[in-house]
Every structure is written in C-alpha cells, then in structure tokens.
Amino acid sequence: MTNKSTGDFYIGQSSNLSARFINYYNVSYLASKGNLIICRALIKYGYSNFSLKILEYCDKSVLLEREQYYLDSLNPPYNILKLAGSSSGFKLSEETKKKIRKAAPLSL
C-alpha cells in the first residue's frame, strides 16, 4: 500500500486477500489497530490517497520468506517491525500508549 501524498508505503502478506481487504476497509478495525502506522495513515489521509499493488503471488509455504525479502530490499517506512510475520519483542512506550488512548476513538 502506497501513500500517494507522501510516497511512504507498507509491505504486508496475506493468505486470504479478501479478508485482508475487508479489515482495511473497516473503520472499527483500523481504530482498534491504532498502534499500526499504516492504519493511522489510512485514517489521516483517507483511502483515496492510497494505491495498492500486489508485488507477488506465491505459495503459502513461502509467504514469510517472500515478505521478508521485500521488507529487507524495500525498507518500507510504514513497517515498524522489520521481521516478517512477527510482533515478537515489540513494545510500545508508555508515551505512545497514552497518545493512542488520547486519539481513540478514531473516525474517517
């Protein structure tokens, strides 16, 4: 997903694209994921300021490997975590948690 206003982009993977799209077009889902930069950006800039490009179709058995390849080679600004498929070890600071609570509820 690329922000047409800023050029920033996000790399993600899914074994169920329709479910992924349904989530990203659900304001409640976006608001519940307020700690994800891409969700906040979608809310801030609006859907019309984003474009979506499918980089590759692949077998489920190599999804993580391929996502990691794109994370490593493209270094997407909206991806905080640089390890494919994992939020292991990631902790929000107390200041960030306060900002998220203060900003909720979010709406488009």
ChimeraX commands (.cxc) that place a marker at each C-alpha (Angstrom):
marker #1 position 0.00,0.00,0.00 radius 0.5
marker #1 position 1.48,3.35,-1.02 radius 0.5
marker #1 position 0.51,6.79,0.23 radius 0.5
marker #1 position 0.17,8.88,-2.94 radius 0.5
marker #1 position 0.67,12.10,-0.94 radius 0.5
marker #1 position 3.90,11.17,0.84 radius 0.5
marker #1 position 5.29,8.22,-1.11 radius 0.5
marker #1 position 5.52,6.19,2.11 radius 0.5
marker #1 position 4.48,2.57,1.78 radius 0.5
marker #1 position 3.69,-0.60,3.69 radius 0.5
marker #1 position 4.57,-4.22,2.94 radius 0.5
marker #1 position 2.28,-6.98,4.15 radius 0.5
marker #1 position 1.30,-10.52,3.31 radius 0.5
marker #1 position -1.88,-12.49,3.41 radius 0.5
marker #1 position -3.09,-15.96,2.62 radius 0.5
marker #1 position -6.63,-14.54,2.36 radius 0.5
marker #1 position -6.67,-11.28,0.40 radius 0.5
marker #1 position -10.41,-10.72,0.63 radius 0.5
marker #1 position -10.30,-10.89,4.45 radius 0.5
marker #1 position -7.31,-8.55,4.48 radius 0.5
marker #1 position -9.15,-6.01,2.30 radius 0.5
marker #1 position -12.30,-6.26,4.41 radius 0.5
marker #1 position -10.22,-5.43,7.51 radius 0.5
marker #1 position -8.52,-2.45,5.90 radius 0.5
marker #1 position -11.87,-1.05,4.75 radius 0.5
marker #1 position -13.39,-1.39,8.22 radius 0.5
marker #1 position -13.07,1.77,10.31 radius 0.5
marker #1 position -13.56,-0.17,13.55 radius 0.5
marker #1 position -10.69,-2.47,12.63 radius 0.5
marker #1 position -8.43,0.47,11.77 radius 0.5
marker #1 position -9.28,2.23,15.02 radius 0.5
marker #1 position -8.59,-0.94,17.02 radius 0.5
marker #1 position -5.15,-1.16,15.40 radius 0.5
marker #1 position -4.22,2.44,16.21 radius 0.5
marker #1 position -0.67,1.43,17.08 radius 0.5
marker #1 position -0.04,0.45,13.45 radius 0.5
marker #1 position 1.31,3.34,11.40 radius 0.5
marker #1 position -0.47,2.17,8.24 radius 0.5
marker #1 position -3.86,2.20,10.00 radius 0.5
marker #1 position -3.30,5.71,11.33 radius 0.5
marker #1 position -2.18,6.86,7.88 radius 0.5
marker #1 position -5.30,5.39,6.22 radius 0.5
marker #1 position -7.45,7.29,8.70 radius 0.5
marker #1 position -5.46,10.52,8.36 radius 0.5
marker #1 position -5.09,10.64,4.56 radius 0.5
marker #1 position -8.18,8.65,3.52 radius 0.5
marker #1 position -8.44,5.66,1.21 radius 0.5
marker #1 position -8.40,7.72,-1.96 radius 0.5
marker #1 position -4.83,8.83,-1.19 radius 0.5
marker #1 position -3.53,5.25,-1.24 radius 0.5
marker #1 position -2.79,2.82,-4.02 radius 0.5
marker #1 position -2.44,-0.92,-3.67 radius 0.5
marker #1 position -0.02,-3.08,-5.59 radius 0.5
marker #1 position 0.31,-6.82,-5.25 radius 0.5
marker #1 position 4.03,-7.46,-5.52 radius 0.5
marker #1 position 3.87,-11.22,-5.88 radius 0.5
marker #1 position 1.57,-14.21,-5.70 radius 0.5
marker #1 position 3.24,-17.22,-4.11 radius 0.5
marker #1 position 2.54,-20.47,-2.33 radius 0.5
marker #1 position 1.54,-20.17,1.34 radius 0.5
marker #1 position 4.62,-22.16,2.29 radius 0.5
marker #1 position 6.91,-19.27,1.28 radius 0.5
marker #1 position 4.80,-16.26,2.38 radius 0.5
marker #1 position 7.05,-15.30,5.29 radius 0.5
marker #1 position 10.19,-15.74,3.23 radius 0.5
marker #1 position 8.87,-13.54,0.42 radius 0.5
marker #1 position 7.57,-10.88,2.81 radius 0.5
marker #1 position 10.98,-10.80,4.49 radius 0.5
marker #1 position 12.63,-10.38,1.09 radius 0.5
marker #1 position 10.52,-7.28,0.36 radius 0.5
marker #1 position 10.99,-5.87,3.87 radius 0.5
marker #1 position 14.76,-6.22,3.51 radius 0.5
marker #1 position 15.04,-4.94,-0.04 radius 0.5
marker #1 position 12.49,-2.08,0.03 radius 0.5
marker #1 position 12.69,-0.91,3.68 radius 0.5
marker #1 position 9.06,0.30,3.85 radius 0.5
marker #1 position 8.57,3.40,6.07 radius 0.5
marker #1 position 5.15,2.30,7.39 radius 0.5
marker #1 position 6.52,-1.03,8.67 radius 0.5
marker #1 position 7.86,-0.54,12.20 radius 0.5
marker #1 position 8.79,-4.18,12.58 radius 0.5
marker #1 position 11.29,-5.49,10.09 radius 0.5
marker #1 position 10.75,-9.20,10.79 radius 0.5
marker #1 position 8.08,-10.79,8.60 radius 0.5
marker #1 position 5.02,-12.15,10.39 radius 0.5
marker #1 position 6.17,-11.29,13.89 radius 0.5
marker #1 position 5.49,-8.67,16.51 radius 0.5
marker #1 position 7.73,-10.56,18.92 radius 0.5
marker #1 position 9.71,-8.32,21.19 radius 0.5
marker #1 position 7.93,-5.14,20.11 radius 0.5
marker #1 position 6.78,-2.96,22.98 radius 0.5
marker #1 position 5.03,0.38,22.79 radius 0.5
marker #1 position 6.43,3.11,25.01 radius 0.5
marker #1 position 4.13,4.48,27.72 radius 0.5
marker #1 position 4.12,7.81,25.89 radius 0.5
marker #1 position 2.96,6.12,22.67 radius 0.5
marker #1 position 0.26,4.20,24.55 radius 0.5
marker #1 position -1.03,7.49,26.04 radius 0.5
marker #1 position -1.12,9.11,22.59 radius 0.5
marker #1 position -3.07,6.16,21.18 radius 0.5
marker #1 position -5.60,6.27,24.03 radius 0.5
marker #1 position -5.98,10.03,23.64 radius 0.5
marker #1 position -6.56,9.73,19.87 radius 0.5
marker #1 position -9.24,6.99,20.18 radius 0.5
marker #1 position -11.94,6.70,19.05 radius 0.5
marker #1 position -10.89,7.40,15.50 radius 0.5
marker #1 position -13.14,8.03,12.55 radius 0.5
marker #1 position -12.74,8.62,8.83 radius 0.5
marker link #1:1,2 radius 0.2
marker link #1:2,3 radius 0.2
marker link #1:3,4 radius 0.2
marker link #1:4,5 radius 0.2
marker link #1:5,6 radius 0.2
marker link #1:6,7 radius 0.2
marker link #1:7,8 radius 0.2
marker link #1:8,9 radius 0.2
marker link #1:9,10 radius 0.2
marker link #1:10,11 radius 0.2
marker link #1:11,12 radius 0.2
marker link #1:12,13 radius 0.2
marker link #1:13,14 radius 0.2
marker link #1:14,15 radius 0.2
marker link #1:15,16 radius 0.2
marker link #1:16,17 radius 0.2
marker link #1:17,18 radius 0.2
marker link #1:18,19 radius 0.2
marker link #1:19,20 radius 0.2
marker link #1:20,21 radius 0.2
marker link #1:21,22 radius 0.2
marker link #1:22,23 radius 0.2
marker link #1:23,24 radius 0.2
marker link #1:24,25 radius 0.2
marker link #1:25,26 radius 0.2
marker link #1:26,27 radius 0.2
marker link #1:27,28 radius 0.2
marker link #1:28,29 radius 0.2
marker link #1:29,30 radius 0.2
marker link #1:30,31 radius 0.2
marker link #1:31,32 radius 0.2
marker link #1:32,33 radius 0.2
marker link #1:33,34 radius 0.2
marker link #1:34,35 radius 0.2
marker link #1:35,36 radius 0.2
marker link #1:36,37 radius 0.2
marker link #1:37,38 radius 0.2
marker link #1:38,39 radius 0.2
marker link #1:39,40 radius 0.2
marker link #1:40,41 radius 0.2
marker link #1:41,42 radius 0.2
marker link #1:42,43 radius 0.2
marker link #1:43,44 radius 0.2
marker link #1:44,45 radius 0.2
marker link #1:45,46 radius 0.2
marker link #1:46,47 radius 0.2
marker link #1:47,48 radius 0.2
marker link #1:48,49 radius 0.2
marker link #1:49,50 radius 0.2
marker link #1:50,51 radius 0.2
marker link #1:51,52 radius 0.2
marker link #1:52,53 radius 0.2
marker link #1:53,54 radius 0.2
marker link #1:54,55 radius 0.2
marker link #1:55,56 radius 0.2
marker link #1:56,57 radius 0.2
marker link #1:57,58 radius 0.2
marker link #1:58,59 radius 0.2
marker link #1:59,60 radius 0.2
marker link #1:60,61 radius 0.2
marker link #1:61,62 radius 0.2
marker link #1:62,63 radius 0.2
marker link #1:63,64 radius 0.2
marker link #1:64,65 radius 0.2
marker link #1:65,66 radius 0.2
marker link #1:66,67 radius 0.2
marker link #1:67,68 radius 0.2
marker link #1:68,69 radius 0.2
marker link #1:69,70 radius 0.2
marker link #1:70,71 radius 0.2
marker link #1:71,72 radius 0.2
marker link #1:72,73 radius 0.2
marker link #1:73,74 radius 0.2
marker link #1:74,75 radius 0.2
marker link #1:75,76 radius 0.2
marker link #1:76,77 radius 0.2
marker link #1:77,78 radius 0.2
marker link #1:78,79 radius 0.2
marker link #1:79,80 radius 0.2
marker link #1:80,81 radius 0.2
marker link #1:81,82 radius 0.2
marker link #1:82,83 radius 0.2
marker link #1:83,84 radius 0.2
marker link #1:84,85 radius 0.2
marker link #1:85,86 radius 0.2
marker link #1:86,87 radius 0.2
marker link #1:87,88 radius 0.2
marker link #1:88,89 radius 0.2
marker link #1:89,90 radius 0.2
marker link #1:90,91 radius 0.2
marker link #1:91,92 radius 0.2
marker link #1:92,93 radius 0.2
marker link #1:93,94 radius 0.2
marker link #1:94,95 radius 0.2
marker link #1:95,96 radius 0.2
marker link #1:96,97 radius 0.2
marker link #1:97,98 radius 0.2
marker link #1:98,99 radius 0.2
marker link #1:99,100 radius 0.2
marker link #1:100,101 radius 0.2
marker link #1:101,102 radius 0.2
marker link #1:102,103 radius 0.2
marker link #1:103,104 radius 0.2
marker link #1:104,105 radius 0.2
marker link #1:105,106 radius 0.2
marker link #1:106,107 radius 0.2
marker link #1:107,108 radius 0.2
view
